[in-house]
Amino acid sequence: MGPRMTKPESSVDRVYVCLREMAVNFEFKPEERLNESALSAKLGASRTPLREALNRLVAEGLLTFKNGRGFFCRSLSPARILELYEARAAIETEAVIRAIERASDAEIDAVATYLEDSEATYGACDDLPELLRMDEEFHTRLAELSNNAELLRMLANLNDRIRYVRLVNLQLLHANRGNLVDDRSTLSAHRVIMEAIQARDTGAAVTALRGHIERRREETTEAVRIAYSQLYVPVH
């Protein structure tokens, strides 16, 4: 009885992980209707675990569901991405405020040490997905200082939903500047944020963090345009 009870859950989890990666990376075209039969065959999953996994992704904002029409990929528009940037700024700002209130000096210093230790790697790295992962890691460690699991959960969700466009933004920077090694702006911004937190200067930390997150907002329209061009490459 026990093994049969756990099997559906593991099947749902397996399908969920696969579908989630596909949704995060826009392997489905924006607002495209998902073909459940094709997905079932591709993933080797029956209808029930597939549906459960799809519904979980709807709840996370990675897919949408339309009554009578089925499941769809989420939209990709400048307005939608701006909303996600605003939400991320709100979540991270609150996390930093709570971090300054609650975190010990040792906990804050540990994040500062992580930043210092990772700077050389970051400055020499030209692997765009890895650069993005390192940036997310720093912001996650800051949020962890808040000791608020809900803020962390919401930040992780927002990062997943905005990651594709953030990666396109990095590609845009790379194309325009030719070399990300010379772009020290992210490192500098991280240092300013970290120093304000170490000084427990809430105003300075919030200002620096919000400015850092919103810095790319002006580039969102162009990034979305490029994302569409990449997602809809003509098939020859």
C-alpha positions as CSV (number, residue, x, y, z in Angstrom):
1,M,0.0,0.0,0.0
2,G,2.8,2.4,1.0
3,P,4.8,2.2,-2.2
4,R,1.7,2.6,-4.4
5,M,0.8,5.8,-2.4
6,T,4.2,7.4,-3.0
7,K,4.4,6.6,-6.7
8,P,1.9,9.2,-8.0
9,E,3.7,11.9,-6.0
10,S,7.1,11.0,-7.4
11,S,5.6,10.9,-10.9
12,V,4.1,14.3,-10.5
13,D,7.3,15.7,-9.1
14,R,9.3,14.3,-12.0
15,V,6.9,15.8,-14.6
16,Y,6.8,19.1,-12.6
17,V,10.6,19.5,-12.7
18,C,10.7,18.9,-16.4
19,L,7.8,21.2,-17.2
20,R,9.1,23.9,-14.9
21,E,12.4,24.1,-16.6
22,M,10.7,24.3,-20.0
23,A,8.4,27.1,-18.8
24,V,11.2,29.1,-17.1
25,N,13.3,28.9,-20.3
26,F,10.3,29.7,-22.6
27,E,10.6,26.4,-24.4
28,F,6.9,27.1,-24.9
29,K,6.3,30.2,-27.0
30,P,4.7,33.1,-25.1
31,E,0.9,32.7,-24.9
32,E,1.1,29.4,-26.8
33,R,-1.5,26.7,-26.0
34,L,0.2,23.6,-24.6
35,N,-0.5,20.3,-26.3
36,E,-1.2,18.0,-23.4
37,S,-1.2,14.9,-25.6
38,A,2.2,15.7,-27.0
39,L,3.6,16.6,-23.6
40,S,2.2,13.3,-22.1
41,A,4.0,11.3,-24.8
42,K,7.2,13.4,-24.6
43,L,7.5,13.1,-20.8
44,G,6.1,9.5,-20.6
45,A,3.4,10.7,-18.2
46,S,-0.2,9.9,-17.9
47,R,-2.9,12.6,-17.8
48,T,-3.3,12.8,-14.1
49,P,0.3,13.6,-13.0
50,L,0.7,15.9,-16.1
51,R,-2.4,17.9,-15.1
52,E,-1.3,18.1,-11.4
53,A,2.1,19.4,-12.5
54,L,0.6,21.9,-15.0
55,N,-1.7,23.2,-12.2
56,R,1.2,23.7,-9.9
57,L,2.9,25.8,-12.6
58,V,-0.2,27.9,-13.0
59,A,-0.2,28.6,-9.3
60,E,3.4,29.8,-9.6
61,G,2.6,32.1,-12.5
62,L,4.8,30.2,-14.9
63,L,1.7,29.0,-17.0
64,T,-1.8,30.2,-17.3
65,F,-5.1,28.4,-17.6
66,K,-8.1,29.5,-19.6
67,N,-11.5,27.8,-19.0
68,G,-12.5,25.6,-21.9
69,R,-9.3,26.2,-23.7
70,G,-6.6,24.6,-21.6
71,F,-3.1,25.6,-20.4
72,F,-1.0,28.3,-22.0
73,C,2.5,29.6,-21.7
74,R,2.7,32.9,-19.8
75,S,2.9,36.2,-21.7
76,L,6.1,38.0,-22.4
77,S,5.6,41.8,-22.6
78,P,7.4,44.9,-21.3
79,A,4.5,45.8,-19.1
80,R,4.5,42.3,-17.5
81,I,8.2,42.2,-17.0
82,L,8.1,45.7,-15.4
83,E,5.5,44.4,-12.9
84,L,7.9,41.6,-12.0
85,Y,10.8,44.0,-11.5
86,E,8.6,46.2,-9.3
87,A,7.6,43.2,-7.2
88,R,11.2,42.0,-6.9
89,A,12.2,45.5,-5.7
90,A,9.5,45.4,-3.1
91,I,10.3,41.9,-1.8
92,E,14.1,42.6,-1.7
93,T,13.7,46.0,-0.1
94,E,11.5,44.5,2.7
95,A,14.0,41.6,3.2
96,V,16.9,44.1,3.6
97,I,15.0,46.2,6.1
98,R,14.3,43.0,8.2
99,A,17.8,41.8,7.7
100,I,19.2,45.0,9.3
101,E,16.8,44.6,12.2
102,R,17.4,40.9,12.8
103,A,20.7,39.6,11.4
104,S,23.7,39.3,13.7
105,D,27.0,41.0,12.8
106,A,28.5,37.6,12.1
107,E,25.7,36.7,9.7
108,I,26.0,39.9,7.8
109,D,29.8,39.6,7.7
110,A,29.5,36.1,6.3
111,V,27.6,37.5,3.3
112,A,30.2,40.2,2.9
113,T,32.9,37.6,2.9
114,Y,31.0,35.6,0.2
115,L,30.8,38.8,-1.9
116,E,34.5,39.5,-1.5
117,D,35.5,35.9,-2.3
118,S,33.3,35.7,-5.4
119,E,34.3,39.1,-6.9
120,A,37.4,37.7,-8.7
121,T,35.4,34.9,-10.3
122,Y,32.6,37.3,-11.2
123,G,34.9,39.8,-12.8
124,A,36.7,37.2,-14.9
125,C,33.6,35.3,-16.0
126,D,32.0,35.6,-19.5
127,D,29.6,32.8,-19.1
128,L,26.3,34.7,-19.0
129,P,24.1,32.1,-17.3
130,E,26.8,31.7,-14.6
131,L,27.0,35.5,-14.1
132,L,23.2,35.6,-13.7
133,R,23.4,32.7,-11.2
134,M,26.0,34.4,-9.2
135,D,24.0,37.7,-9.1
136,E,20.9,35.8,-7.9
137,E,23.0,34.0,-5.3
138,F,24.1,37.2,-3.8
139,H,20.6,38.6,-3.6
140,T,19.3,35.4,-2.2
141,R,21.9,35.5,0.6
142,L,20.9,39.0,1.4
143,A,17.2,38.0,1.6
144,E,18.1,35.0,3.8
145,L,19.4,37.5,6.4
146,S,15.7,38.6,6.9
147,N,14.9,35.2,8.5
148,N,11.6,35.3,6.6
149,A,10.9,32.1,4.6
150,E,7.9,33.7,2.8
151,L,10.0,36.5,1.4
152,L,12.6,34.0,0.2
153,R,9.9,31.9,-1.4
154,M,8.4,34.9,-3.3
155,L,11.9,36.1,-4.4
156,A,12.7,32.6,-5.8
157,N,9.5,32.6,-7.7
158,L,10.1,36.1,-9.1
159,N,13.7,35.2,-10.1
160,D,12.4,32.2,-12.1
161,R,9.8,34.3,-13.9
162,I,12.1,37.1,-14.8
163,R,15.3,35.1,-15.5
164,Y,14.9,34.7,-19.2
165,V,14.6,38.5,-19.8
166,R,17.5,39.1,-17.4
167,L,19.6,36.8,-19.4
168,V,18.7,38.6,-22.6
169,N,19.6,41.9,-20.9
170,L,23.1,40.4,-20.1
171,Q,23.4,39.4,-23.8
172,L,22.5,43.0,-24.7
173,L,25.2,44.4,-22.4
174,H,27.7,42.0,-23.8
175,A,26.8,42.9,-27.4
176,N,27.0,46.7,-26.7
177,R,30.2,46.6,-24.6
178,G,31.9,43.7,-26.1
179,N,33.3,42.6,-22.8
180,L,31.5,42.0,-19.5
181,V,34.8,41.9,-17.6
182,D,35.0,45.7,-18.0
183,D,31.4,46.2,-16.6
184,R,32.1,46.7,-12.9
185,S,28.7,48.3,-12.2
186,T,27.1,45.2,-10.7
187,L,30.1,44.5,-8.4
188,S,30.2,48.2,-7.4
189,A,26.4,48.2,-6.6
190,H,26.7,45.0,-4.6
191,R,29.5,46.5,-2.5
192,V,27.5,49.7,-1.8
193,I,24.5,47.6,-0.7
194,M,26.7,45.4,1.5
195,E,28.5,48.3,3.1
196,A,25.2,50.0,4.0
197,I,23.9,46.8,5.5
198,Q,27.1,46.3,7.5
199,A,26.7,49.9,8.8
200,R,23.0,49.1,9.5
201,D,22.0,52.2,7.5
202,T,18.5,51.2,6.4
203,G,17.9,54.3,4.2
204,A,21.2,53.9,2.3
205,A,20.7,50.1,1.9
206,V,17.2,50.5,0.5
207,T,18.2,53.3,-1.8
208,A,21.2,51.4,-3.2
209,L,19.2,48.1,-3.5
210,R,16.2,49.7,-5.2
211,G,18.4,51.6,-7.7
212,H,20.4,48.5,-8.5
213,I,17.3,46.4,-9.2
214,E,15.5,49.1,-11.2
215,R,18.6,50.0,-13.2
216,R,17.7,47.7,-16.1
217,R,14.0,48.8,-16.2
218,E,14.7,51.2,-19.1
219,E,16.1,48.3,-21.1
220,T,13.1,46.0,-20.7
221,T,11.3,46.9,-23.9
222,E,14.4,46.3,-26.0
223,A,15.2,43.1,-24.0
224,V,11.7,41.7,-24.6
225,R,11.9,42.6,-28.4
226,I,15.2,40.6,-28.6
227,A,13.7,37.8,-26.6
228,Y,10.8,37.5,-29.1
229,S,13.3,37.5,-32.0
230,Q,15.2,34.6,-30.4
231,L,12.0,32.7,-29.5
232,Y,10.6,33.0,-33.0
233,V,13.6,32.3,-35.1
234,P,12.3,31.2,-38.6
235,V,12.8,27.6,-39.3
236,H,14.5,27.0,-42.7
